[in-house]
Amino acid sequence: MTTMKEIAQKAGVSRATVSRVINGHSSVSAEKRKIVMEWVRKLDYQPNKIAQSLVQSQSHLIGVIVPNISNPFFSEIIDTVEYEANRQGYSIVVCNTRGNIQKEKNHINTLKSRQVDGILIVPIIDINTPHIDSFQQGDIPVVAITRKVHKFDSVLVSHKEGGAQVARHFIDMGHRDIGFIGLTKDEKFKGLKGELNKNGIEFDSYNLIEGGYEGRISSEKVYTQVKDYLDKGKLKATAFFAYNDLAALGAIHAFQDYGLKIPDDIIVAGFDDIFLASQVRPNLTSVAQPTQEMGRVAIEILLNRISEENTKDKLEIELEPSLIVRESTRGINFK
């Protein structure tokens, strides 16, 4: 590995001059700066990040914790976060909890031990648990994405409004028996149910396929649960809203294997609008979350906290969802 001493010897300057050039000090003449940078490029010099961290008391690392890295929704957020972080001289460390609380605890401890400058987290659950609550004021800055955590800045989309949008769409299509695939504590379900009630429709618990799907293979889990639901002869609803797109795709496969046509016999909508939603057939109606905007805003807030430029009260940025209507809820032969 090339050292600053070698750069100095080749450029005919002192090591201190090389250091000043690399760290952007203005006290070096343009001529010497040009010579030093030429040798930096020729010898492919890479700064020693560990040494810089010791001097600056910063690691220039940001931890990113997500519950399911195989879900394209989270991959899209990570892509934006990495791009924006790199532009500001930071690298990211990605941790995948697979929907497991203990893994989330372990990742938080690991990131602390690696002395990351800040953490972006998609918490597994939306309540405060001891390991989340362990971040004390003045500790590592943390920004929560997609969920509210009372101690931290949060960037999220209104899941409740997304659920309401799906309900309005289903009602406009003439449906009254409407089902949900997911957890009743989910804000999406609350939005769906609330909008149904506003329109004089009571949600029938018979139309609920409930389960926890935070883990890695949510599509397969939902496929199995929907098949079990159908095998028991429970099907009553003519429209289903799934808690995310992977769950919606699993449900569609189960309905199709059972001999039902989408959207002629039953319609299905998802949440997140991952890229697969527009690629599958029938392509999927879904509530879109602005992943790029979420990632950009989250990293901007975190970097401000790290640099202590923003000392105001905790921020809660709520972005608006939008329903993207596609084939899975079109062309319905409603009976």
SEKOL-246797 format. One record per residue: residue in one letter; x, y, z of N, C-alpha, C in turn. Coordinates in steps of 0.05 Angstrom, whole numbers, always signed. Each point is the difference from the previous one (the first is absolute). Layout:
<recs>
{rec "A", {X, Y, Z}, {X, Y, Z}, {X, Y, Z}},
...
</recs>
This chain:
<recs>
{rec "M", {+17, -24, +0}, {-17, +24, +0}, {+18, +25, +0}},
{rec "T", {-6, +18, -18}, {+15, +25, -2}, {-4, +17, +25}},
{rec "T", {+22, +12, +9}, {-1, +18, +24}, {+4, +29, -8}},
{rec "M", {-6, +18, +18}, {+5, +28, -5}, {+30, +6, -2}},
{rec "K", {+15, -16, +14}, {+29, +4, -1}, {+11, -5, -28}},
{rec "E", {-11, -21, -13}, {+8, -6, -28}, {-9, +22, -19}},
{rec "I", {-24, +10, +4}, {-10, +22, -16}, {+18, +24, +2}},
{rec "A", {+8, +6, +25}, {+18, +23, +6}, {+27, -3, -14}},
{rec "Q", {+11, -24, +1}, {+26, -5, -14}, {-2, +4, -30}},
{rec "K", {-21, -11, -12}, {-3, +3, -29}, {-5, +29, -8}},
{rec "A", {-16, +15, +16}, {-7, +27, -7}, {+21, +20, +9}},
{rec "G", {+20, -8, +16}, {+21, +18, +9}, {-10, +20, +20}},
{rec "V", {-19, -8, +17}, {-11, +18, +21}, {+0, -15, +27}},
{rec "S", {-7, +14, +21}, {-1, -13, +26}, {-26, -17, +3}},
{rec "R", {+1, -18, +19}, {-24, -16, +6}, {-23, +18, +9}},
{rec "A", {+7, +20, +16}, {-20, +19, +10}, {-14, +14, -23}},
{rec "T", {+15, +6, -21}, {-13, +13, -23}, {-20, -18, -14}},
{rec "V", {+9, -26, -3}, {-18, -19, -12}, {-26, -2, +17}},
{rec "S", {+3, -1, +26}, {-23, -2, +18}, {-19, +24, -4}},
{rec "R", {+12, +24, -1}, {-16, +24, -4}, {-15, -1, -26}},
{rec "V", {+13, -9, -21}, {-13, -2, -27}, {-24, -19, +1}},
{rec "I", {+5, -24, +11}, {-21, -21, +1}, {-23, +9, +17}},
{rec "N", {+5, +15, +21}, {-22, +9, +18}, {-11, +27, -7}},
{rec "G", {+8, +10, -24}, {-13, +24, -11}, {+8, +26, +12}},
{rec "H", {+23, +2, +14}, {+8, +26, +11}, {+9, +19, -22}},
{rec "S", {-6, +25, +4}, {+5, +20, -21}, {+28, +13, +2}},
{rec "S", {+16, -10, +19}, {+27, +13, +4}, {+21, -11, -19}},
{rec "V", {-7, -17, -19}, {+19, -12, -19}, {-3, +14, -26}},
{rec "S", {+23, +7, -13}, {-1, +14, -26}, {-13, -18, -21}},
{rec "A", {-11, +13, -21}, {-13, -15, -21}, {+19, -19, -14}},
{rec "E", {+25, +9, -4}, {+20, -17, -14}, {+6, -25, +16}},
{rec "K", {+5, +2, +26}, {+6, -23, +17}, {-25, -19, +1}},
{rec "R", {-24, +13, +2}, {-24, -16, +2}, {-3, -17, -25}},
{rec "K", {+6, +12, -24}, {-3, -15, -25}, {+19, -23, -1}},
{rec "I", {+25, +4, +9}, {+20, -21, -1}, {-8, -23, +19}},
{rec "V", {-8, +7, +24}, {-8, -21, +20}, {-23, -16, -11}},
{rec "M", {-21, +13, -11}, {-23, -14, -10}, {+6, -18, -23}},
{rec "E", {+20, +8, -17}, {+8, -17, -22}, {+11, -27, +11}},
{rec "W", {+17, +2, +21}, {+11, -24, +11}, {-21, -16, +16}},
{rec "V", {-19, +13, +12}, {-22, -14, +13}, {-15, -17, -20}},
{rec "R", {-4, +10, -24}, {-15, -15, -20}, {+18, -22, -12}},
{rec "K", {+25, +6, -5}, {+18, -19, -12}, {+4, -25, +18}},
{rec "L", {+3, +5, +26}, {+5, -21, +19}, {-26, -11, +13}},
{rec "D", {-23, +10, -9}, {-26, -9, +9}, {-1, +0, +31}},
{rec "Y", {+7, +23, +11}, {+0, +3, +29}, {-28, -1, +12}},
{rec "Q", {-4, -17, +21}, {-26, -2, +14}, {+5, +9, +29}},
{rec "P", {-14, +21, +9}, {+3, +9, +27}, {-6, -22, +21}},
{rec "N", {+14, +1, +22}, {-5, -19, +22}, {-24, +10, +16}},
{rec "K", {-23, -12, -5}, {-24, +9, +13}, {+1, -4, +30}},
{rec "I", {+12, -22, +9}, {+2, -5, +29}, {+15, +22, +14}},
{rec "A", {+24, +8, -12}, {+16, +21, +12}, {-16, +27, +0}},
{rec "Q", {-13, +5, -22}, {-16, +25, -2}, {-22, +0, +21}},
{rec "S", {-12, -23, +5}, {-22, -1, +19}, {+11, +6, +28}},
{rec "L", {+24, -10, +7}, {+11, +5, +26}, {+6, +30, +4}},
{rec "V", {+9, +13, -21}, {+7, +28, +2}, {-25, +17, +1}},
{rec "Q", {-20, -6, -16}, {-24, +16, -3}, {-22, -8, +19}},
{rec "S", {+3, -23, +15}, {-21, -11, +17}, {-25, -6, -15}},
{rec "Q", {+3, -7, -25}, {-23, -8, -17}, {+8, -23, -17}},
{rec "S", {-18, -19, -4}, {+5, -23, -16}, {-8, +4, -29}},
{rec "H", {-17, +20, -5}, {-12, +4, -27}, {-15, -25, -9}},
{rec "L", {-11, -14, +19}, {-17, -23, -6}, {-28, +5, +11}},
{rec "I", {-20, -9, -16}, {-28, +2, +8}, {-12, -28, +0}},
{rec "G", {-12, -8, +22}, {-13, -26, +1}, {-29, +2, -11}},
{rec "V", {-8, -20, -15}, {-27, -1, -11}, {-11, -28, +7}},
{rec "I", {-22, +1, +16}, {-12, -25, +10}, {-28, -3, -13}},
{rec "V", {-4, -23, -14}, {-26, -5, -13}, {-9, -28, +8}},
{rec "P", {-27, -5, -1}, {-10, -26, +8}, {+1, -22, -21}},
{rec "N", {+3, +8, -26}, {-2, -20, -21}, {+14, +11, -25}},
{rec "I", {+26, -6, -2}, {+15, +11, -23}, {-8, -12, -26}},
{rec "S", {-13, -23, +1}, {-9, -13, -25}, {-25, +14, -12}},
{rec "N", {-13, +16, +16}, {-23, +16, -10}, {+10, +23, -16}},
{rec "P", {-6, +2, -26}, {+10, +22, -17}, {-6, +28, +11}},
{rec "F", {-21, +2, +16}, {-7, +26, +12}, {+23, +11, +16}},
{rec "F", {+11, -17, +18}, {+23, +8, +16}, {+25, +3, -16}},
{rec "S", {+4, -16, -20}, {+23, +2, -17}, {+1, +27, -14}},
{rec "E", {-24, +10, -9}, {-2, +25, -13}, {+7, +23, +19}},
{rec "I", {-8, -2, +25}, {+7, +21, +20}, {+30, -1, +5}},
{rec "I", {+11, -24, +3}, {+29, -2, +5}, {+16, +12, -23}},
{rec "D", {-8, -5, -24}, {+14, +11, -24}, {+1, +30, +1}},
{rec "T", {-22, +13, +7}, {+0, +29, +2}, {+17, +10, +23}},
{rec "V", {-2, -14, +23}, {+15, +8, +24}, {+30, -2, -6}},
{rec "E", {+9, -22, -13}, {+28, -3, -6}, {+10, +22, -19}},
{rec "Y", {-16, +6, -20}, {+8, +21, -19}, {+3, +27, +14}},
{rec "E", {-20, +7, +16}, {+1, +26, +13}, {+23, +1, +21}},
{rec "A", {+4, -22, +14}, {+21, -1, +20}, {+28, +3, -13}},
{rec "N", {+4, -15, -22}, {+25, +1, -14}, {+7, +28, -10}},
{rec "R", {-21, +15, -8}, {+4, +27, -10}, {+11, +18, +22}},
{rec "Q", {-6, -7, +25}, {+9, +16, +23}, {+25, -13, +14}},
{rec "G", {+12, -20, -13}, {+24, -12, +11}, {-4, -21, +20}},
{rec "Y", {-24, -12, +2}, {-6, -21, +18}, {-4, -26, -14}},
{rec "S", {+6, -22, +14}, {-7, -27, -9}, {-21, -12, +18}},
{rec "I", {-15, -20, -10}, {-21, -11, +16}, {+6, -30, +7}},
{rec "V", {-10, -8, +23}, {+1, -28, +8}, {-28, -10, +2}},
{rec "V", {-8, -19, -17}, {-28, -10, -1}, {-3, -24, +18}},
{rec "C", {-21, +0, +17}, {-6, -22, +18}, {-28, -10, -6}},
{rec "N", {-4, -26, -2}, {-26, -12, -6}, {-10, -16, +24}},
{rec "T", {-22, +8, +12}, {-10, -13, +24}, {-17, -24, -6}},
{rec "R", {-10, -3, -25}, {-18, -22, -7}, {-24, -1, +18}},
{rec "G", {-9, +23, +9}, {-24, +1, +17}, {+4, -11, +28}},
{rec "N", {+25, -2, +9}, {+6, -13, +26}, {+10, +21, +20}},
{rec "I", {-15, +3, +22}, {+7, +20, +20}, {+29, -3, +11}},
{rec "Q", {+8, -25, +5}, {+27, -5, +11}, {+21, +9, -20}},
{rec "K", {-5, -6, -26}, {+19, +9, -20}, {+2, +31, -1}},
{rec "E", {-23, +13, +4}, {+0, +29, +0}, {+17, +10, +24}},
{rec "K", {-4, -12, +23}, {+17, +7, +23}, {+29, -3, -6}},
{rec "N", {+7, -24, -11}, {+28, -6, -6}, {+12, +20, -19}},
{rec "H", {-15, +7, -21}, {+10, +19, -20}, {+5, +27, +12}},
{rec "I", {-18, +9, +17}, {+3, +26, +13}, {+26, +0, +16}},
{rec "N", {+5, -21, +16}, {+24, -2, +16}, {+25, -1, -18}},
{rec "T", {-1, -15, -22}, {+22, -1, -18}, {+7, +27, -12}},
{rec "L", {-20, +14, -9}, {+4, +27, -12}, {+12, +19, +21}},
{rec "K", {-10, -2, +25}, {+11, +17, +21}, {+30, -6, +4}},
{rec "S", {+7, -26, +0}, {+28, -8, +5}, {+17, +8, -24}},
{rec "R", {-11, +3, -23}, {+16, +9, -24}, {+1, +30, -1}},
{rec "Q", {-13, +13, +19}, {+1, +29, +3}, {-11, +15, -25}},
{rec "V", {-22, -10, -10}, {-13, +14, -22}, {-8, +28, +9}},
{rec "D", {-1, +18, -19}, {-7, +28, +7}, {-30, +4, +2}},
{rec "G", {-16, -18, -11}, {-29, +2, +1}, {-13, -26, -10}},
{rec "I", {-26, -3, +6}, {-14, -24, -8}, {-27, +8, -12}},
{rec "L", {-6, -13, -23}, {-27, +1, -12}, {-12, -27, +6}},
{rec "I", {-24, -1, +11}, {-12, -26, +7}, {-29, -1, -8}},
{rec "V", {-8, -23, -11}, {-28, -7, -5}, {-6, -20, +23}},
{rec "P", {-13, +10, +21}, {-5, -18, +24}, {-19, -22, -8}},
{rec "I", {+4, -23, +14}, {-17, -23, -5}, {-28, +6, +9}},
{rec "I", {-3, +12, +23}, {-26, +7, +10}, {-1, +30, +6}},
{rec "D", {-24, +11, +1}, {-2, +29, +2}, {-5, +10, +29}},
{rec "I", {+8, -17, +20}, {-1, +9, +27}, {+29, +2, +10}},
{rec "N", {+4, +14, +22}, {+26, +3, +11}, {+7, -24, +18}},
{rec "T", {+22, -14, -7}, {+10, -22, +15}, {+26, +8, +14}},
{rec "P", {+8, -15, +21}, {+24, +9, +15}, {+24, +4, -17}},
{rec "H", {+5, -18, -20}, {+24, +3, -16}, {-1, +25, -18}},
{rec "I", {-24, +7, -9}, {-3, +25, -16}, {+2, +24, +19}},
{rec "D", {-12, -3, +23}, {-1, +22, +20}, {+27, +5, +12}},
{rec "S", {+20, -18, -5}, {+26, +2, +13}, {+17, +24, -10}},
{rec "F", {-8, +10, -24}, {+14, +23, -10}, {-6, +25, +17}},
{rec "Q", {+20, +10, +14}, {-5, +23, +17}, {+5, +26, -15}},
{rec "Q", {-11, +21, +11}, {+4, +26, -12}, {+30, +6, -1}},
{rec "G", {+10, +8, -24}, {+28, +5, -3}, {+16, -24, -10}},
{rec "D", {-14, -23, -1}, {+13, -24, -10}, {+0, +1, -31}},
{rec "I", {+4, -23, -13}, {+0, -1, -29}, {-26, +10, -11}},
{rec "P", {+1, +19, -19}, {-25, +10, -13}, {-14, -23, -15}},
{rec "V", {-26, -1, +2}, {-16, -21, -12}, {-24, +13, -15}},
{rec "V", {-5, -10, -24}, {-24, +8, -15}, {-16, -26, -6}},
{rec "A", {-25, +0, +7}, {-18, -23, -6}, {-13, +4, -27}},
{rec "I", {-1, -21, -17}, {-12, +2, -26}, {-25, -19, +0}},
{rec "T", {-21, +10, -12}, {-26, -14, -4}, {-17, -2, +25}},
{rec "R", {+12, +6, +24}, {-16, -2, +25}, {+8, +23, +19}},
{rec "K", {-18, +6, +18}, {+5, +21, +20}, {+12, -13, +25}},
{rec "V", {+22, +11, +9}, {+11, -7, +26}, {+4, +26, +15}},
{rec "H", {-13, +2, +23}, {-4, +26, +13}, {+26, +15, +6}},
{rec "K", {+22, -15, +5}, {+25, +14, +7}, {+16, +9, -24}},
{rec "F", {-6, -10, -24}, {+17, +5, -23}, {-15, +16, -21}},
{rec "D", {+16, +12, -17}, {-11, +12, -25}, {-12, -23, -16}},
{rec "S", {-22, +5, -15}, {-13, -20, -16}, {-7, +10, -27}},
{rec "V", {+4, -17, -20}, {-9, +5, -28}, {-17, -23, -8}},
{rec "L", {-25, +6, -8}, {-18, -22, -6}, {-22, +10, -19}},
{rec "V", {-15, -20, -9}, {-24, +5, -17}, {-24, -7, +17}},
{rec "S", {-22, +14, -3}, {-24, -6, +15}, {-12, -27, -10}},
{rec "H", {+5, -21, +15}, {-11, -26, -7}, {-30, +0, +3}},
{rec "K", {-10, +15, +19}, {-28, +2, +4}, {-14, +12, -24}},
{rec "E", {+11, +21, -11}, {-11, +12, -24}, {+2, -19, -24}},
{rec "G", {+22, -15, -2}, {+2, -20, -21}, {-22, -21, +1}},
{rec "G", {-6, -9, +24}, {-22, -20, +4}, {-27, +12, -8}},
{rec "A", {-4, +26, +7}, {-25, +13, -7}, {-2, +3, -30}},
{rec "Q", {+22, +6, -14}, {-1, +2, -29}, {-8, -26, -13}},
{rec "V", {+10, -22, +10}, {-7, -26, -11}, {-30, -6, +5}},
{rec "A", {-10, +7, +24}, {-28, -5, +6}, {-18, +16, -19}},
{rec "R", {+7, +26, -5}, {-16, +16, -18}, {+0, -11, -28}},
{rec "H", {+23, -10, -9}, {+2, -12, -27}, {-17, -25, -2}},
{rec "F", {+1, -18, +20}, {-17, -24, +0}, {-29, +7, +0}},
{rec "I", {-8, +20, +16}, {-28, +8, +1}, {-9, +11, -27}},
{rec "D", {+17, +17, -12}, {-6, +11, -26}, {-4, -22, -21}},
{rec "M", {+14, -22, +3}, {-3, -22, -19}, {-24, -18, +6}},
{rec "G", {-15, +7, +21}, {-25, -14, +5}, {+2, -22, +21}},
{rec "H", {+22, -1, +14}, {+4, -22, +19}, {-10, +8, +28}},
{rec "R", {-11, -20, +14}, {-9, +5, +28}, {+12, -21, +19}},
{rec "D", {+5, -24, -10}, {+14, -20, +16}, {+30, +2, -5}},
{rec "I", {+13, +14, +18}, {+28, +7, -4}, {+17, -13, +22}},
{rec "G", {+22, -13, -8}, {+17, -14, +18}, {+27, +13, +4}},
{rec "F", {+15, -8, +21}, {+26, +10, +6}, {+19, -23, +7}},
{rec "I", {+25, +2, -10}, {+20, -20, +5}, {+22, +14, +16}},
{rec "G", {+2, -6, +26}, {+20, +14, +16}, {-9, +1, +29}},
{rec "L", {+11, +19, +15}, {-6, +2, +29}, {-20, +22, +5}},
{rec "T", {-18, -4, +18}, {-21, +20, +6}, {+12, +25, +14}},
{rec "K", {+24, -3, +12}, {+12, +24, +12}, {+14, +18, -21}},
{rec "D", {+2, -10, -24}, {+13, +15, -22}, {-17, +25, -6}},
{rec "E", {+14, +23, -4}, {-14, +25, -7}, {-15, -3, -26}},
{rec "K", {+10, -17, -18}, {-13, -3, -26}, {-28, -12, +4}},
{rec "F", {-2, -20, +18}, {-26, -12, +6}, {-18, +21, +13}},
{rec "K", {+11, +16, +18}, {-17, +20, +13}, {-11, +20, -20}},
{rec "G", {+17, +7, -20}, {-10, +18, -20}, {-21, -12, -18}},
{rec "L", {+4, -26, -7}, {-20, -14, -16}, {-26, -2, +15}},
{rec "K", {+1, -9, +25}, {-25, -4, +16}, {-14, +26, +5}},
{rec "G", {+15, +21, +6}, {-12, +26, +5}, {-14, +11, -24}},
{rec "E", {+11, -4, -24}, {-13, +10, -24}, {-24, -16, -7}},
{rec "L", {+0, -26, +5}, {-23, -17, -4}, {-23, +10, +18}},
{rec "N", {+7, +5, +26}, {-21, +9, +19}, {-12, +27, -9}},
{rec "K", {+17, +17, -11}, {-11, +26, -10}, {-20, -4, -22}},
{rec "N", {+2, -22, -15}, {-18, -5, -22}, {-22, -20, +8}},
{rec "G", {-4, -4, +26}, {-21, -17, +9}, {+5, -30, -3}},
{rec "I", {+26, -7, -2}, {+7, -28, -4}, {+15, -10, +24}},
{rec "E", {-9, -21, +13}, {+14, -11, +23}, {+19, -22, -9}},
{rec "F", {+25, +2, +9}, {+19, -20, -7}, {-7, -26, +14}},
{rec "D", {-2, -22, -16}, {-7, -26, +10}, {+26, -15, +7}},
{rec "S", {+3, -8, +26}, {+24, -14, +8}, {+4, -26, -15}},
{rec "Y", {-20, -10, -12}, {+1, -24, -16}, {+19, +4, -24}},
{rec "N", {+3, +25, -8}, {+16, +7, -23}, {+29, +8, +7}},
{rec "L", {+8, -7, +24}, {+27, +6, +9}, {+18, -24, -1}},
{rec "I", {+23, +2, -14}, {+20, -21, +0}, {+23, +12, +16}},
{rec "E", {+2, -7, +25}, {+18, +14, +18}, {+25, -16, +6}},
{rec "G", {+23, +14, +2}, {+25, -13, +7}, {+23, +20, +0}},
{rec "G", {+23, -7, +11}, {+23, +17, +0}, {+18, -7, -24}},
{rec "Y", {+7, +20, -15}, {+15, -5, -25}, {+25, +17, -2}},
{rec "E", {+13, +6, +22}, {+23, +17, -2}, {+25, -15, -10}},
{rec "G", {-1, -26, +0}, {+24, -16, -7}, {+7, +0, -29}},
{rec "R", {+19, -17, -7}, {+12, +1, -26}, {-18, -11, -22}},
{rec "I", {-17, -20, +6}, {-15, -13, -22}, {-30, +6, +3}},
{rec "S", {-7, +26, +2}, {-27, +7, +4}, {-19, -10, -22}},
{rec "S", {+10, +1, -25}, {-16, -9, -23}, {-9, -29, +3}},
{rec "E", {+19, -17, +8}, {-6, -29, +3}, {-18, -5, +24}},
{rec "K", {+4, +16, +21}, {-17, -3, +24}, {-28, +7, -7}},
{rec "V", {-4, +22, -14}, {-27, +9, -7}, {-13, -20, -19}},
{rec "Y", {+15, -11, -19}, {-10, -20, -19}, {-12, -23, +16}},
{rec "T", {+15, -10, +20}, {-10, -23, +16}, {-24, +7, +16}},
{rec "Q", {-1, +24, +12}, {-22, +8, +16}, {-26, +4, -16}},
{rec "V", {+4, +12, -24}, {-23, +4, -17}, {-11, -27, -10}},
{rec "K", {+18, -18, -7}, {-9, -27, -8}, {-16, -14, +22}},
{rec "D", {+10, +2, +25}, {-14, -12, +22}, {-28, +13, +4}},
{rec "Y", {+0, +26, -3}, {-26, +15, +2}, {-19, -9, -21}},
{rec "L", {+9, -4, -25}, {-17, -9, -22}, {-9, -29, +4}},
{rec "D", {+19, -17, +9}, {-6, -28, +4}, {-22, -4, +21}},
{rec "K", {-2, +18, +19}, {-21, -1, +21}, {-27, +11, -10}},
{rec "G", {+0, +9, -25}, {-25, +10, -11}, {-9, +27, +11}},
{rec "K", {+20, +16, +8}, {-7, +25, +14}, {-4, +24, -20}},
{rec "L", {+6, -4, -25}, {+0, +23, -18}, {-28, +13, -2}},
{rec "K", {-1, +25, +7}, {-24, +16, -2}, {+6, +26, -13}},
{rec "A", {+23, +12, +6}, {+7, +26, -11}, {+5, -2, -30}},
{rec "T", {-6, +22, -14}, {+6, +2, -29}, {+24, +18, -6}},
{rec "A", {+11, +13, +21}, {+23, +17, -3}, {+17, -3, +25}},
{rec "F", {+27, -2, -5}, {+18, -2, +23}, {+22, +21, -2}},
{rec "F", {+7, +12, +23}, {+22, +18, +2}, {+21, -14, +17}},
{rec "A", {+24, -3, -11}, {+22, -13, +14}, {+20, +21, +11}},
{rec "Y", {+12, -6, +23}, {+15, +20, +14}, {+25, +9, -15}},
{rec "N", {+11, -16, -18}, {+21, +10, -18}, {-1, -15, -27}},
{rec "D", {+16, +8, -19}, {-1, -12, -27}, {+8, -29, +0}},
{rec "L", {+20, -8, +15}, {+8, -28, +0}, {-23, -17, +11}},
{rec "A", {-14, +9, +20}, {-23, -14, +10}, {-22, -2, -21}},
{rec "A", {-4, +22, -14}, {-21, +1, -21}, {+7, -21, -22}},
{rec "L", {+25, -2, -8}, {+8, -18, -21}, {-4, -29, +10}},
{rec "G", {+7, -6, +25}, {-5, -26, +11}, {-29, -7, +0}},
{rec "A", {-17, +19, +7}, {-29, -4, +0}, {-11, -5, -28}},
{rec "I", {+10, +15, -19}, {-9, -3, -28}, {+7, -29, -10}},
{rec "H", {+23, -9, +6}, {+8, -27, -8}, {-18, -21, +12}},
{rec "A", {-7, +4, +26}, {-18, -19, +13}, {-28, +1, -12}},
{rec "F", {-10, +23, -6}, {-27, +2, -12}, {+0, -13, -28}},
{rec "Q", {+22, +5, -15}, {+1, -11, -27}, {+2, -31, +1}},
{rec "D", {+16, -10, +19}, {+3, -29, +2}, {-27, -13, +9}},
{rec "Y", {-17, +16, +12}, {-26, -10, +9}, {-20, +2, -22}},
{rec "G", {+8, +11, -23}, {-17, +2, -23}, {-15, +26, -4}},
{rec "L", {+8, +20, +17}, {-13, +26, -2}, {+16, +19, -19}},
{rec "K", {-14, +16, -15}, {+13, +18, -19}, {+2, +28, +12}},
{rec "I", {+23, +12, -4}, {+5, +28, +8}, {+0, +17, -25}},
{rec "P", {-17, +20, -2}, {-19, +11, +19}, {-29, -8, -4}},
{rec "D", {-5, -20, -17}, {-28, -7, -7}, {-16, -11, +24}},
{rec "D", {+13, -18, +16}, {-14, -12, +22}, {+6, +14, +27}},
{rec "I", {+24, +11, +2}, {+7, +13, +25}, {+22, +21, -6}},
{rec "I", {+0, +22, +14}, {+21, +20, -5}, {+18, +2, +24}},
{rec "V", {+25, +9, -5}, {+21, +1, +21}, {+16, +26, -3}},
{rec "A", {+5, +13, +22}, {+18, +24, +0}, {+21, -4, +22}},
{rec "G", {+24, +11, -5}, {+22, -1, +19}, {+8, +27, +10}},
{rec "F", {+24, +0, +12}, {+10, +25, +12}, {+30, +1, -4}},
{rec "D", {+11, +22, -8}, {+29, +6, -4}, {+6, +7, -29}},
{rec "D", {-14, -12, -19}, {+6, +4, -29}, {+29, -6, -6}},
{rec "I", {+9, -24, +7}, {+27, -8, -8}, {+1, -4, -30}},
{rec "F", {+24, -2, -12}, {+2, -2, -29}, {-14, -25, -11}},
{rec "L", {-1, -21, +16}, {-14, -24, -10}, {-29, +4, -5}},
{rec "A", {-12, +20, +13}, {-29, +4, -2}, {-8, +6, -29}},
{rec "S", {+18, +13, -15}, {-7, +7, -28}, {+10, -21, -19}},
{rec "Q", {+15, -21, +10}, {+12, -20, -18}, {-16, -26, -1}},
{rec "V", {-14, -7, +22}, {-15, -25, +1}, {-25, +2, -17}},
{rec "R", {-12, -23, -6}, {-26, +0, -14}, {-20, -16, +16}},
{rec "P", {-24, +11, +6}, {-7, +28, -5}, {+17, +18, +17}},
{rec "N", {+8, +23, -11}, {+15, +18, +17}, {-17, +12, +22}},
{rec "L", {+14, +8, +21}, {-13, +3, +26}, {-8, +29, +7}},
{rec "T", {-25, +4, +7}, {-8, +26, +12}, {+13, +2, +27}},
{rec "S", {+12, +23, +6}, {+15, +3, +25}, {+1, +29, +9}},
{rec "V", {+3, +3, +26}, {+4, +27, +12}, {+29, +6, -1}},
{rec "A", {+7, +21, -14}, {+29, +7, -4}, {+10, +17, +23}},
{rec "Q", {+23, -8, +10}, {+15, +16, +19}, {+24, +13, -15}},
{rec "P", {+5, +26, +5}, {+22, +13, -14}, {+27, -8, +12}},
{rec "T", {+10, -23, -7}, {+24, -11, +13}, {+25, +19, -3}},
{rec "Q", {+3, +11, -23}, {+23, +18, -4}, {-1, +24, +18}},
{rec "E", {-24, +12, +2}, {-4, +23, +17}, {+4, -7, +29}},
{rec "M", {-10, -23, +8}, {+3, -9, +28}, {+29, -3, +7}},
{rec "G", {+15, -14, -18}, {+29, -4, +5}, {+15, +26, +1}},
{rec "R", {-6, +18, -19}, {+14, +26, -2}, {-5, +17, +25}},
{rec "V", {-25, +2, +8}, {-7, +16, +24}, {+12, -12, +25}},
{rec "A", {-1, -26, +3}, {+10, -13, +24}, {+30, +4, +3}},
{rec "I", {+15, -3, -21}, {+29, +4, +2}, {+7, +29, +4}},
{rec "E", {-16, +18, -11}, {+5, +29, +4}, {-4, +7, +29}},
{rec "I", {-21, -10, +12}, {-5, +6, +29}, {+22, -12, +17}},
{rec "L", {+8, -25, -6}, {+21, -13, +16}, {+27, +15, -2}},
{rec "L", {+7, +8, -23}, {+26, +14, -3}, {-1, +27, +14}},
{rec "N", {-23, +13, +0}, {-2, +25, +15}, {+3, -5, +30}},
{rec "R", {-12, -22, +9}, {+4, -7, +29}, {+29, -6, +6}},
{rec "I", {+13, -15, -18}, {+28, -7, +5}, {+18, +25, +1}},
{rec "S", {-6, +19, -17}, {+17, +25, -1}, {-10, +21, +20}},
{rec "E", {-22, -7, +14}, {-12, +17, +21}, {-9, +27, -12}},
{rec "E", {-6, +0, -26}, {-11, +24, -12}, {-30, +4, +7}},
{rec "N", {-13, -22, +8}, {-29, +1, +6}, {-4, -9, +28}},
{rec "T", {-5, +18, +18}, {-4, -7, +29}, {-29, +4, +8}},
{rec "K", {-18, +2, -19}, {-29, +4, +6}, {-12, -26, +11}},
{rec "D", {-25, +2, +8}, {-15, -23, +10}, {-1, -22, -22}},
{rec "K", {-7, -24, +8}, {-1, -22, -18}, {-20, +6, -23}},
{rec "L", {+9, -9, -24}, {-16, +5, -24}, {-16, -25, -7}},
{rec "E", {-24, +5, -10}, {-17, -22, -10}, {-10, +9, -28}},
{rec "I", {+13, -12, -20}, {-6, +7, -28}, {-18, -21, -11}},
{rec "E", {-25, +7, -8}, {-19, -19, -10}, {-6, +7, -30}},
{rec "L", {+7, -19, -17}, {-4, +4, -29}, {-26, -14, -9}},
{rec "E", {-10, +9, -22}, {-26, -10, -9}, {+3, -24, -18}},
{rec "P", {-17, -21, +4}, {-1, -23, -18}, {-17, +6, -24}},
{rec "S", {+2, -17, -21}, {-17, +4, -23}, {-7, -28, -11}},
{rec "L", {-25, -4, -7}, {-9, -26, -10}, {+5, -2, -30}},
{rec "I", {+15, -21, -8}, {+5, -5, -28}, {-18, -23, -9}},
{rec "V", {-19, +6, -17}, {-20, -20, -8}, {+11, -15, -25}},
{rec "R", {+0, -27, +2}, {+10, -16, -22}, {-20, -23, -5}},
{rec "E", {+9, -21, -13}, {-18, -21, -10}, {-13, -16, +22}},
{rec "S", {+12, -3, +23}, {-11, -18, +21}, {-26, +10, +12}},
{rec "T", {-7, +26, -6}, {-26, +10, +9}, {-15, +13, -24}},
{rec "R", {+6, -8, -24}, {-13, +10, -23}, {-17, -21, -14}},
{rec "G", {-18, +8, -18}, {-14, -18, -16}, {-16, -21, +15}},
{rec "I", {-13, +9, +22}, {-13, -19, +18}, {-27, -8, -10}},
{rec "N", {-5, -26, +1}, {-27, -10, -6}, {-14, -5, +27}},
{rec "F", {-8, +22, +12}, {-11, -1, +28}, {-28, -12, +0}},
{rec "K", {-4, -19, +18}, {-26, -13, +1}, {-13, +6, +27}},
</recs>
